[in-house]
Amino acid sequence: MIRLNCFFQANDGEQYKTALLAAKALTGHSQNHEGCIAYDVFESATRQNVFLICETWKDEDSLDKHSTTPEFKKYSPMMRLCGRMKVERFAM
């Protein structure tokens, strides 16, 4: 299994709202992708304009396929335009 923790810090409040909507839309689609074990968005209770996308995938092939989907190609760039993302990757 592969776990990704994608930490997002928005440039400002309005961009945070845009990025969070994109993250929620991507999550809704991604939960149905083949090989997706878990996929969710969590808002920080202590840091303003920060959220986390937590993903768990069955294997590398599933994750690779996810990154080629139309919704990933649509929503991921939208988030990156609104702030910074740091991705942590773990093999489980």
Beta strands, then each sheet from edge to edge (+ up, - down):
strand 1: 2-10
strand 2: 36-43
strand 3: 50-57
strand 4: 83-91
sheet 1: 2+ 3- 1+ 4-
end
